[in-house]
Every structure is written in C-alpha cells, then in structure tokens.
Amino acid sequence: MPFVTEDLWQRLPKTPKQASIPSIMIATYPIPVAGWAQPDLDRRYEEAQAVVSTIRKLRSDYGLTKQRSAVYIACSSSSLARTLKQLSADIACLGTCSEVVLLEGDAAAPAGCSVAIVN
C-alpha cells in the first residue's frame, strides 16, 4: 500500500526538519520514545482484542452479518472485569454488538446464548 501510505504521510503536519523531505520513501524510520511505552495499557487492549476476536468469530460462525446482538461476558478475575468494563464501548464498536454486558458473580447468560471461552 505504498501509495496510500505516501498520501497519508504527505497530509501529516511536519516538523521543520521533516519539511525538507519530499517523500516517506526516503524519510528516516521513526525511533520509539521510551517514555511513551505503556505496557499495562498494551496488556489491557490485548485482553479486549482477544474478546473482540472471539465475538467476531462467533458472529461469523452463526452468520450474524447484519444483526447487532448483545454480548454477555463472565470474567474469572475482578481486574479483567474492570478492564473489560472500561473498554466495553470499544468492544461493542469493534465487535459490532448492540451492547456489552458484564455478568456479575455467578450470574448466567440468558438462555439460548452461544458460549465461547476466550482465555
């Protein structure tokens, strides 16, 4: 996708140093800034991504292409439940769900729901 990448790069605001570089093809590769790393945030999004992948697989397996079904999640740990609750809007958007409901304690999902284990 070099043409799309080049077009996007041309539209980005440039620093004075970057202004003299005519193309992304000859620009230096970006160097990561150590202070920007957030391993905890990365871990939390990886957990949410695993849930989204499972939701998408279930939707595909059952042929739910247009329906926006509710998703019920039971968590084995309170920290995972907190993470998924904080990211529930992202999970609903990326999983094409009408809502994400975290089940409290030993509560069961409504009858007729499909079940998949994420981890």
The first five atom37 places (N, CA, C, CB, O) and aatype in JSON, in Angstrom:
{
  "aatype": [12, 14, 13, 19, 16, 6, 3, 10, 17, 5, 1, 10, 14, 11, 16, 14, 11, 5, 0, 15, 9, 14, 15, 9, 12, 9, 0, 16, 18, 14, 9, 14, 19, 0, 7, 17, 0, 5, 14, 3, 10, 3, 1, 1, 18, 6, 6, 0, 5, 0, 19, 19, 15, 16, 9, 1, 11, 10, 1, 15, 3, 18, 7, 10, 16, 11, 5, 1, 15, 0, 19, 18, 9, 0, 4, 15, 15, 15, 15, 10, 0, 1, 16, 10, 11, 5, 10, 15, 0, 3, 9, 0, 4, 10, 7, 16, 4, 15, 6, 19, 19, 10, 10, 6, 7, 3, 0, 0, 0, 14, 0, 7, 4, 15, 19, 0, 9, 19, 2],
  "atom_mask": [
    [1, 1, 1, 1, 1],
    [1, 1, 1, 1, 1],
    [1, 1, 1, 1, 1],
    [1, 1, 1, 1, 1],
    [1, 1, 1, 1, 1],
    [1, 1, 1, 1, 1],
    [1, 1, 1, 1, 1],
    [1, 1, 1, 1, 1],
    [1, 1, 1, 1, 1],
    [1, 1, 1, 1, 1],
    [1, 1, 1, 1, 1],
    [1, 1, 1, 1, 1],
    [1, 1, 1, 1, 1],
    [1, 1, 1, 1, 1],
    [1, 1, 1, 1, 1],
    [1, 1, 1, 1, 1],
    [1, 1, 1, 1, 1],
    [1, 1, 1, 1, 1],
    [1, 1, 1, 1, 1],
    [1, 1, 1, 1, 1],
    [1, 1, 1, 1, 1],
    [1, 1, 1, 1, 1],
    [1, 1, 1, 1, 1],
    [1, 1, 1, 1, 1],
    [1, 1, 1, 1, 1],
    [1, 1, 1, 1, 1],
    [1, 1, 1, 1, 1],
    [1, 1, 1, 1, 1],
    [1, 1, 1, 1, 1],
    [1, 1, 1, 1, 1],
    [1, 1, 1, 1, 1],
    [1, 1, 1, 1, 1],
    [1, 1, 1, 1, 1],
    [1, 1, 1, 1, 1],
    [1, 1, 1, 0, 1],
    [1, 1, 1, 1, 1],
    [1, 1, 1, 1, 1],
    [1, 1, 1, 1, 1],
    [1, 1, 1, 1, 1],
    [1, 1, 1, 1, 1],
    [1, 1, 1, 1, 1],
    [1, 1, 1, 1, 1],
    [1, 1, 1, 1, 1],
    [1, 1, 1, 1, 1],
    [1, 1, 1, 1, 1],
    [1, 1, 1, 1, 1],
    [1, 1, 1, 1, 1],
    [1, 1, 1, 1, 1],
    [1, 1, 1, 1, 1],
    [1, 1, 1, 1, 1],
    [1, 1, 1, 1, 1],
    [1, 1, 1, 1, 1],
    [1, 1, 1, 1, 1],
    [1, 1, 1, 1, 1],
    [1, 1, 1, 1, 1],
    [1, 1, 1, 1, 1],
    [1, 1, 1, 1, 1],
    [1, 1, 1, 1, 1],
    [1, 1, 1, 1, 1],
    [1, 1, 1, 1, 1],
    [1, 1, 1, 1, 1],
    [1, 1, 1, 1, 1],
    [1, 1, 1, 0, 1],
    [1, 1, 1, 1, 1],
    [1, 1, 1, 1, 1],
    [1, 1, 1, 1, 1],
    [1, 1, 1, 1, 1],
    [1, 1, 1, 1, 1],
    [1, 1, 1, 1, 1],
    [1, 1, 1, 1, 1],
    [1, 1, 1, 1, 1],
    [1, 1, 1, 1, 1],
    [1, 1, 1, 1, 1],
    [1, 1, 1, 1, 1],
    [1, 1, 1, 1, 1],
    [1, 1, 1, 1, 1],
    [1, 1, 1, 1, 1],
    [1, 1, 1, 1, 1],
    [1, 1, 1, 1, 1],
    [1, 1, 1, 1, 1],
    [1, 1, 1, 1, 1],
    [1, 1, 1, 1, 1],
    [1, 1, 1, 1, 1],
    [1, 1, 1, 1, 1],
    [1, 1, 1, 1, 1],
    [1, 1, 1, 1, 1],
    [1, 1, 1, 1, 1],
    [1, 1, 1, 1, 1],
    [1, 1, 1, 1, 1],
    [1, 1, 1, 1, 1],
    [1, 1, 1, 1, 1],
    [1, 1, 1, 1, 1],
    [1, 1, 1, 1, 1],
    [1, 1, 1, 1, 1],
    [1, 1, 1, 0, 1],
    [1, 1, 1, 1, 1],
    [1, 1, 1, 1, 1],
    [1, 1, 1, 1, 1],
    [1, 1, 1, 1, 1],
    [1, 1, 1, 1, 1],
    [1, 1, 1, 1, 1],
    [1, 1, 1, 1, 1],
    [1, 1, 1, 1, 1],
    [1, 1, 1, 1, 1],
    [1, 1, 1, 0, 1],
    [1, 1, 1, 1, 1],
    [1, 1, 1, 1, 1],
    [1, 1, 1, 1, 1],
    [1, 1, 1, 1, 1],
    [1, 1, 1, 1, 1],
    [1, 1, 1, 1, 1],
    [1, 1, 1, 0, 1],
    [1, 1, 1, 1, 1],
    [1, 1, 1, 1, 1],
    [1, 1, 1, 1, 1],
    [1, 1, 1, 1, 1],
    [1, 1, 1, 1, 1],
    [1, 1, 1, 1, 1],
    [1, 1, 1, 1, 1]
  ],
  "atom_positions": [
    [[0.82, -1.19, 0.0], [0.0, 0.0, 0.0], [0.87, 1.26, 0.0], [-0.94, -0.01, 1.2], [0.58, 2.2, 0.74]],
    [[1.91, 1.29, -0.79], [2.8, 2.45, -0.72], [2.13, 3.76, -1.13], [4.0, 2.21, -1.59], [2.48, 4.81, -0.59]],
    [[1.18, 3.72, -2.05], [0.57, 4.98, -2.5], [-0.32, 5.58, -1.42], [-0.25, 4.75, -3.77], [-0.33, 6.8, -1.22]],
    [[-1.07, 4.73, -0.71], [-1.92, 5.22, 0.38], [-1.05, 5.77, 1.5], [-2.84, 4.09, 0.91], [-1.33, 6.84, 2.05]],
    [[0.01, 5.04, 1.84], [0.92, 5.47, 2.9], [1.55, 6.81, 2.55], [2.0, 4.42, 3.13], [1.63, 7.7, 3.4]],
    [[1.99, 6.96, 1.33], [2.61, 8.21, 0.9], [1.61, 9.36, 0.97], [3.16, 8.07, -0.54], [1.95, 10.45, 1.43]],
    [[0.39, 9.11, 0.53], [-0.62, 10.16, 0.56], [-0.93, 10.59, 1.99], [-1.9, 9.67, -0.13], [-1.04, 11.79, 2.27]],
    [[-1.06, 9.63, 2.88], [-1.31, 9.97, 4.29], [-0.13, 10.74, 4.88], [-1.57, 8.7, 5.11], [-0.32, 11.71, 5.6]],
    [[1.08, 10.3, 4.58], [2.28, 10.96, 5.11], [2.35, 12.41, 4.61], [3.55, 10.19, 4.7], [2.74, 13.3, 5.37]],
    [[2.0, 12.64, 3.37], [2.05, 14.0, 2.81], [1.07, 14.93, 3.53], [1.73, 13.97, 1.31], [1.3, 16.14, 3.61]],
    [[-0.02, 14.39, 4.04], [-1.04, 15.2, 4.71], [-0.73, 15.49, 6.18], [-2.37, 14.52, 4.61], [-1.34, 16.38, 6.77]],
    [[0.2, 14.75, 6.76], [0.54, 14.97, 8.18], [1.28, 16.28, 8.36], [1.38, 13.8, 8.72], [2.04, 16.7, 7.48]],
    [[1.07, 16.94, 9.51], [1.86, 18.13, 9.79], [3.33, 17.73, 9.97], [1.32, 18.87, 11.05], [3.62, 16.68, 10.54]],
    [[4.22, 18.55, 9.49], [5.64, 18.22, 9.52], [6.41, 19.17, 10.44], [6.23, 18.28, 8.11], [6.06, 20.34, 10.59]],
    [[7.46, 18.64, 11.05], [8.39, 19.48, 11.8], [9.27, 20.19, 10.77], [9.26, 18.63, 12.82], [9.31, 19.77, 9.61]],
    [[9.96, 21.24, 11.17], [10.85, 21.91, 10.2], [11.86, 20.95, 9.57], [11.59, 23.05, 10.89], [12.19, 21.09, 8.39]],
    [[12.35, 19.99, 10.34], [13.31, 19.02, 9.81], [12.66, 18.13, 8.75], [13.88, 18.15, 10.96], [13.29, 17.79, 7.74]],
    [[11.4, 17.75, 8.98], [10.69, 16.87, 8.04], [10.21, 17.6, 6.8], [9.53, 16.22, 8.73], [9.98, 16.97, 5.77]],
    [[10.05, 18.9, 6.88], [9.52, 19.67, 5.76], [10.4, 19.57, 4.52], [9.37, 21.13, 6.16], [9.9, 19.68, 3.4]],
    [[11.69, 19.35, 4.71], [12.6, 19.27, 3.56], [12.62, 17.88, 2.93], [14.01, 19.67, 3.98], [13.25, 17.69, 1.89]],
    [[11.96, 16.89, 3.53], [11.95, 15.53, 2.99], [10.75, 15.39, 2.04], [11.88, 14.46, 4.15], [9.61, 15.53, 2.48]],
    [[10.98, 15.14, 0.77], [9.89, 15.13, -0.21], [9.01, 13.88, -0.19], [10.46, 15.29, -1.57], [7.89, 13.93, -0.7]],
    [[9.49, 12.77, 0.38], [8.71, 11.53, 0.33], [8.99, 10.67, 1.55], [9.03, 10.75, -0.95], [10.08, 10.71, 2.12]],
    [[7.98, 9.9, 1.94], [8.17, 8.96, 3.06], [9.19, 7.89, 2.7], [6.84, 8.31, 3.45], [9.82, 7.3, 3.58]],
    [[9.35, 7.63, 1.41], [10.27, 6.59, 0.96], [11.73, 6.89, 1.32], [10.15, 6.4, -0.54], [12.54, 5.97, 1.43]],
    [[12.06, 8.15, 1.51], [13.44, 8.49, 1.86], [13.55, 9.09, 3.27], [14.01, 9.48, 0.84], [14.63, 9.52, 3.68]],
    [[12.46, 9.1, 3.98], [12.47, 9.59, 5.36], [13.09, 8.54, 6.27], [11.03, 9.95, 5.85], [13.02, 7.34, 5.98]],
    [[13.69, 8.98, 7.36], [14.25, 8.03, 8.32], [13.14, 7.33, 9.06], [15.2, 8.74, 9.3], [12.05, 7.88, 9.25]],
    [[13.41, 6.1, 9.47], [12.42, 5.33, 10.2], [12.27, 5.94, 11.6], [12.83, 3.83, 10.28], [13.27, 6.29, 12.22]],
    [[11.04, 6.07, 12.11], [10.84, 6.69, 13.42], [11.51, 5.89, 14.54], [9.35, 6.83, 13.71], [11.56, 4.66, 14.5]],
    [[12.02, 6.59, 15.51], [12.66, 5.97, 16.66], [11.68, 6.04, 17.84], [14.03, 6.69, 17.01], [11.16, 7.11, 18.14]],
    [[11.42, 4.9, 18.49], [10.46, 4.93, 19.61], [11.0, 5.76, 20.78], [10.15, 3.5, 20.09], [12.2, 5.79, 21.05]],
    [[10.09, 6.42, 21.45], [10.44, 7.21, 22.62], [10.12, 6.36, 23.85], [9.66, 8.59, 22.66], [8.98, 5.94, 24.04]],
    [[11.13, 6.11, 24.67], [10.97, 5.2, 25.82], [9.86, 5.64, 26.76], [12.27, 5.1, 26.59], [9.15, 4.79, 27.31]],
    [[9.68, 6.91, 26.97], [8.67, 7.41, 27.89], [7.24, 7.2, 27.41], [0.0, 0.0, 0.0], [6.3, 7.34, 28.19]],
    [[7.07, 6.85, 26.14], [5.73, 6.65, 25.61], [5.22, 5.23, 25.81], [5.71, 6.99, 24.14], [4.03, 4.98, 25.64]],
    [[6.08, 4.32, 26.17], [5.67, 2.92, 26.35], [4.75, 2.79, 27.56], [6.92, 2.01, 26.51], [5.04, 3.33, 28.62]],
    [[3.65, 2.08, 27.39], [2.69, 1.84, 28.46], [2.3, 0.36, 28.45], [1.43, 2.75, 28.31], [1.25, 0.0, 27.94]],
    [[3.16, -0.5, 29.02], [2.9, -1.94, 28.97], [1.56, -2.36, 29.57], [3.99, -2.67, 29.68], [0.93, -3.29, 29.07]],
    [[1.12, -1.68, 30.63], [-0.16, -2.02, 31.24], [-1.32, -1.74, 30.28], [-0.35, -1.23, 32.54], [-2.24, -2.55, 30.16]],
    [[-1.26, -0.61, 29.6], [-2.29, -0.28, 28.63], [-2.26, -1.26, 27.46], [-2.11, 1.16, 28.12], [-3.31, -1.66, 26.96]],
    [[-1.06, -1.64, 27.02], [-0.94, -2.63, 25.95], [-1.59, -3.95, 26.36], [0.54, -2.86, 25.59], [-2.32, -4.56, 25.57]],
    [[-1.33, -4.4, 27.58], [-1.89, -5.65, 28.08], [-3.42, -5.58, 28.13], [-1.33, -5.97, 29.48], [-4.1, -6.53, 27.75]],
    [[-3.95, -4.45, 28.6], [-5.4, -4.3, 28.7], [-6.05, -4.36, 27.32], [-5.76, -2.97, 29.39], [-7.09, -4.99, 27.15]],
    [[-5.44, -3.7, 26.33], [-6.02, -3.73, 24.98], [-5.85, -5.1, 24.32], [-5.37, -2.66, 24.11], [-6.69, -5.49, 23.51]],
    [[-4.79, -5.83, 24.66], [-4.65, -7.19, 24.15], [-5.77, -8.08, 24.69], [-3.28, -7.77, 24.51], [-6.29, -8.93, 23.96]],
    [[-6.13, -7.89, 25.95], [-7.24, -8.65, 26.53], [-8.55, -8.31, 25.82], [-7.37, -8.36, 28.04], [-9.32, -9.2, 25.49]],
    [[-8.79, -7.03, 25.58], [-10.0, -6.61, 24.88], [-9.99, -7.11, 23.44], [-10.14, -5.07, 24.9], [-11.02, -7.51, 22.9]],
    [[-8.82, -7.1, 22.81], [-8.7, -7.57, 21.43], [-9.03, -9.07, 21.34], [-7.28, -7.31, 20.88], [-9.65, -9.51, 20.37]],
    [[-8.63, -9.84, 22.34], [-8.96, -11.27, 22.36], [-10.48, -11.46, 22.44], [-8.27, -11.97, 23.54], [-11.03, -12.35, 21.79]],
    [[-11.14, -10.63, 23.23], [-12.61, -10.71, 23.33], [-13.25, -10.34, 21.99], [-13.13, -9.77, 24.46], [-14.17, -11.02, 21.54]],
    [[-12.78, -9.26, 21.37], [-13.33, -8.83, 20.08], [-13.13, -9.92, 19.02], [-12.66, -7.51, 19.62], [-14.04, -10.19, 18.24]],
    [[-11.97, -10.53, 19.0], [-11.71, -11.6, 18.02], [-12.68, -12.77, 18.22], [-10.26, -12.1, 18.14], [-13.17, -13.34, 17.25]],
    [[-12.94, -13.11, 19.47], [-13.87, -14.2, 19.76], [-15.29, -13.82, 19.34], [-13.83, -14.54, 21.26], [-16.01, -14.65, 18.78]],
    [[-15.68, -12.59, 19.61], [-17.02, -12.12, 19.19], [-17.15, -12.2, 17.67], [-17.28, -10.67, 19.68], [-18.15, -12.68, 17.15]],
    [[-16.13, -11.72, 16.97], [-16.18, -11.75, 15.5], [-16.25, -13.18, 14.97], [-14.95, -11.04, 14.92], [-16.95, -13.44, 14.0]],
    [[-15.53, -14.09, 15.61], [-15.57, -15.5, 15.17], [-16.96, -16.07, 15.39], [-14.51, -16.34, 15.94], [-17.49, -16.75, 14.52]],
    [[-17.57, -15.79, 16.54], [-18.93, -16.27, 16.79], [-19.91, -15.68, 15.78], [-19.37, -15.91, 18.22], [-20.77, -16.39, 15.26]],
    [[-19.78, -14.4, 15.51], [-20.67, -13.76, 14.54], [-20.53, -14.43, 13.17], [-20.37, -12.24, 14.43], [-21.52, -14.66, 12.48]],
    [[-19.31, -14.73, 12.79], [-19.06, -15.39, 11.51], [-19.62, -16.81, 11.51], [-17.56, -15.41, 11.19], [-20.27, -17.23, 10.54]],
    [[-19.37, -17.56, 12.58], [-19.84, -18.95, 12.67], [-21.37, -19.04, 12.56], [-19.38, -19.57, 13.99], [-21.89, -19.98, 11.97]],
    [[-22.07, -18.07, 13.14], [-23.53, -18.1, 13.15], [-24.15, -17.25, 12.03], [-24.05, -17.62, 14.49], [-25.38, -17.12, 11.95]],
    [[-23.32, -16.68, 11.19], [-23.84, -15.9, 10.06], [-24.54, -14.62, 10.46], [0.0, 0.0, 0.0], [-25.47, -14.18, 9.79]],
    [[-24.11, -14.01, 11.55], [-24.72, -12.76, 12.02], [-24.02, -11.58, 11.36], [-24.65, -12.65, 13.58], [-23.15, -10.95, 11.96]],
    [[-24.41, -11.28, 10.14], [-23.72, -10.22, 9.41], [-24.35, -8.85, 9.63], [-23.7, -10.55, 7.94], [-23.64, -7.85, 9.65]],
    [[-25.65, -8.8, 9.78], [-26.32, -7.5, 9.93], [-26.85, -7.25, 11.34], [-27.45, -7.4, 8.94], [-27.03, -6.1, 11.74]],
    [[-27.1, -8.31, 12.08], [-27.66, -8.16, 13.41], [-26.59, -7.64, 14.38], [-28.22, -9.5, 13.91], [-25.42, -8.0, 14.3]],
    [[-27.04, -6.81, 15.29], [-26.16, -6.3, 16.34], [-26.65, -6.88, 17.66], [-26.15, -4.71, 16.37], [-27.44, -6.27, 18.37]],
    [[-26.16, -8.05, 17.97], [-26.6, -8.77, 19.17], [-25.9, -8.25, 20.41], [-26.33, -10.27, 19.02], [-24.83, -7.64, 20.33]],
    [[-26.52, -8.48, 21.55], [-25.89, -8.17, 22.83], [-24.86, -9.25, 23.14], [-26.96, -8.05, 23.99], [-25.02, -10.41, 22.74]],
    [[-23.82, -8.86, 23.85], [-22.76, -9.8, 24.24], [-22.71, -9.83, 25.76], [-21.38, -9.39, 23.63], [-22.68, -8.78, 26.41]],
    [[-22.68, -11.04, 26.32], [-22.61, -11.22, 27.76], [-21.25, -11.81, 28.1], [-23.76, -12.12, 28.29], [-20.85, -12.83, 27.52]],
    [[-20.54, -11.19, 29.03], [-19.19, -11.63, 29.37], [-19.13, -11.96, 30.85], [-18.15, -10.54, 29.02], [-19.52, -11.17, 31.71]],
    [[-18.62, -13.16, 31.14], [-18.35, -13.58, 32.52], [-16.84, -13.61, 32.68], [-19.01, -15.0, 32.85], [-16.13, -14.23, 31.88]],
    [[-16.34, -12.94, 33.69], [-14.89, -12.85, 33.92], [-14.48, -13.67, 35.12], [-14.46, -11.39, 34.1], [-15.21, -13.78, 36.1]],
    [[-13.29, -14.24, 35.02], [-12.78, -15.05, 36.12], [-12.05, -14.2, 37.17], [-11.84, -16.12, 35.59], [-11.82, -14.65, 38.29]],
    [[-11.68, -12.98, 36.8], [-10.97, -12.13, 37.77], [-11.59, -10.72, 37.77], [-9.46, -12.06, 37.43], [-12.12, -10.25, 36.77]],
    [[-11.49, -10.09, 38.91], [-12.08, -8.74, 39.03], [-11.27, -7.72, 38.24], [-12.15, -8.32, 40.52], [-11.84, -6.75, 37.74]],
    [[-9.96, -7.91, 38.1], [-9.16, -6.95, 37.33], [-9.52, -7.04, 35.85], [-7.64, -7.22, 37.52], [-9.59, -6.01, 35.17]],
    [[-9.74, -8.25, 35.34], [-10.16, -8.4, 33.95], [-11.55, -7.8, 33.75], [-10.16, -9.89, 33.52], [-11.8, -7.15, 32.73]],
    [[-12.44, -8.0, 34.71], [-13.79, -7.42, 34.62], [-13.72, -5.9, 34.57], [-14.65, -7.88, 35.81], [-14.45, -5.28, 33.8]],
    [[-12.86, -5.3, 35.4], [-12.69, -3.84, 35.4], [-12.19, -3.36, 34.04], [-11.71, -3.41, 36.5], [-12.69, -2.37, 33.49]],
    [[-11.2, -4.07, 33.5], [-10.64, -3.7, 32.2], [-11.71, -3.76, 31.12], [-9.47, -4.61, 31.84], [-11.86, -2.82, 30.34]],
    [[-12.44, -4.86, 31.06], [-13.45, -5.02, 30.02], [-14.6, -4.05, 30.19], [-13.98, -6.44, 30.01], [-15.2, -3.61, 29.21]],
    [[-14.92, -3.69, 31.43], [-15.97, -2.7, 31.66], [-15.53, -1.33, 31.14], [-16.32, -2.61, 33.17], [-16.31, -0.62, 30.51]],
    [[-14.26, -0.97, 31.4], [-13.73, 0.31, 30.92], [-13.69, 0.36, 29.4], [-12.33, 0.54, 31.48], [-13.88, 1.42, 28.8]],
    [[-13.45, -0.79, 28.78], [-13.31, -0.83, 27.32], [-14.56, -1.38, 26.64], [-12.12, -1.67, 26.94], [-14.51, -1.74, 25.46]],
    [[-15.67, -1.45, 27.36], [-16.88, -2.08, 26.79], [-17.4, -1.33, 25.56], [-17.98, -2.13, 27.85], [-17.91, -1.97, 24.63]],
    [[-17.29, -0.02, 25.51], [-17.75, 0.72, 24.32], [-16.88, 0.37, 23.12], [-17.72, 2.25, 24.58], [-17.38, 0.23, 22.0]],
    [[-15.57, 0.24, 23.34], [-14.66, -0.14, 22.25], [-14.96, -1.56, 21.78], [-13.18, -0.03, 22.7], [-14.99, -1.83, 20.58]],
    [[-15.2, -2.45, 22.72], [-15.5, -3.85, 22.38], [-16.8, -3.91, 21.58], [-15.61, -4.71, 23.66], [-16.89, -4.63, 20.59]],
    [[-17.81, -3.17, 22.01], [-19.1, -3.16, 21.3], [-18.94, -2.63, 19.89], [-20.12, -2.32, 22.07], [-19.53, -3.17, 18.95]],
    [[-18.16, -1.58, 19.73], [-17.96, -0.99, 18.4], [-17.19, -1.95, 17.49], [-17.2, 0.34, 18.51], [-17.61, -2.2, 16.36]],
    [[-16.07, -2.47, 17.98], [-15.22, -3.34, 17.16], [-15.85, -4.71, 16.93], [-13.86, -3.5, 17.8], [-15.57, -5.36, 15.92]],
    [[-16.69, -5.16, 17.85], [-17.35, -6.45, 17.7], [-18.71, -6.35, 17.05], [0.0, 0.0, 0.0], [-19.39, -7.37, 16.88]],
    [[-19.12, -5.15, 16.66], [-20.43, -4.88, 16.06], [-21.55, -5.45, 16.93], [-20.5, -5.49, 14.64], [-22.37, -6.24, 16.47]],
    [[-21.56, -5.04, 18.18], [-22.56, -5.5, 19.16], [-23.46, -4.34, 19.54], [-21.87, -6.1, 20.42], [-23.08, -3.18, 19.46]],
    [[-24.68, -4.68, 19.96], [-25.57, -3.63, 20.44], [-25.15, -3.17, 21.83], [-27.03, -4.13, 20.46], [-25.28, -1.99, 22.16]],
    [[-24.65, -4.11, 22.64], [-24.16, -3.76, 23.97], [-23.27, -4.88, 24.5], [-25.35, -3.51, 24.93], [-23.33, -6.03, 24.05]],
    [[-22.45, -4.52, 25.47], [-21.62, -5.49, 26.16], [-22.05, -5.48, 27.62], [-20.08, -5.15, 26.01], [-22.0, -4.46, 28.3]],
    [[-22.48, -6.64, 28.1], [-22.97, -6.77, 29.48], [-22.01, -7.67, 30.24], [-24.43, -7.35, 29.52], [-21.8, -8.82, 29.85]],
    [[-21.43, -7.16, 31.31], [-20.58, -7.98, 32.17], [-21.45, -8.64, 33.23], [-19.44, -7.14, 32.81], [-22.15, -7.96, 33.98]],
    [[-21.39, -9.95, 33.29], [-22.19, -10.7, 34.24], [-21.53, -10.64, 35.61], [-22.38, -12.16, 33.78], [-20.33, -10.86, 35.74]],
    [[-22.31, -10.36, 36.62], [-21.82, -10.24, 37.99], [-21.78, -11.6, 38.67], [-22.71, -9.28, 38.8], [-22.71, -12.39, 38.53]],
    [[-20.72, -11.88, 39.39], [-20.62, -13.1, 40.19], [-20.84, -14.36, 39.39], [0.0, 0.0, 0.0], [-20.18, -14.6, 38.38]],
    [[-21.78, -15.17, 39.85], [-22.09, -16.44, 39.19], [-23.3, -16.33, 38.27], [-22.34, -17.51, 40.23], [-23.88, -17.35, 37.91]],
    [[-23.66, -15.13, 37.88], [-24.82, -14.95, 37.01], [-24.58, -15.64, 35.67], [-25.12, -13.44, 36.79], [-23.46, -15.64, 35.15]],
    [[-25.62, -16.2, 35.13], [-25.52, -16.91, 33.85], [-26.05, -16.02, 32.73], [-26.29, -18.25, 33.9], [-26.88, -15.14, 32.94]],
    [[-25.57, -16.29, 31.55], [-26.08, -15.58, 30.37], [-27.49, -16.06, 30.1], [-25.16, -15.82, 29.12], [-27.86, -17.16, 30.5]],
    [[-28.3, -15.26, 29.43], [-29.67, -15.66, 29.11], [-29.69, -16.98, 28.32], [-30.37, -14.55, 28.31], [-28.74, -17.31, 27.6]],
    [[-30.78, -17.71, 28.47], [-30.93, -18.99, 27.75], [-30.85, -18.74, 26.25], [-32.28, -19.68, 28.12], [-31.36, -17.75, 25.74]],
    [[-30.21, -19.68, 25.56], [-30.11, -19.59, 24.11], [-28.88, -18.88, 23.6], [0.0, 0.0, 0.0], [-28.67, -18.78, 22.39]],
    [[-28.06, -18.37, 24.51], [-26.83, -17.68, 24.09], [-25.75, -18.69, 23.72], [-26.33, -16.75, 25.21], [-25.64, -19.76, 24.32]],
    [[-24.97, -18.33, 22.75], [-23.81, -19.13, 22.4], [-22.71, -18.82, 23.4], [-23.33, -18.86, 20.94], [-22.66, -17.72, 23.94]],
    [[-21.82, -19.78, 23.66], [-20.76, -19.61, 24.64], [-19.41, -19.86, 23.99], [-20.97, -20.55, 25.85], [-19.25, -20.82, 23.24]],
    [[-18.46, -19.01, 24.27], [-17.09, -19.2, 23.81], [-16.14, -18.79, 24.92], [-16.8, -18.37, 22.51], [-16.4, -17.83, 25.65]],
    [[-15.07, -19.51, 25.06], [-14.07, -19.21, 26.1], [-12.92, -18.46, 25.44], [-13.57, -20.52, 26.83], [-12.36, -18.91, 24.43]],
    [[-12.56, -17.32, 26.03], [-11.5, -16.5, 25.46], [-10.15, -16.94, 26.01], [-11.74, -15.01, 25.76], [-9.23, -17.2, 25.24]],
    [[-10.03, -17.03, 27.32], [-8.75, -17.5, 27.91], [-9.0, -18.24, 29.2], [-7.8, -16.32, 28.16], [-8.05, -18.7, 29.83]]
  ]
}
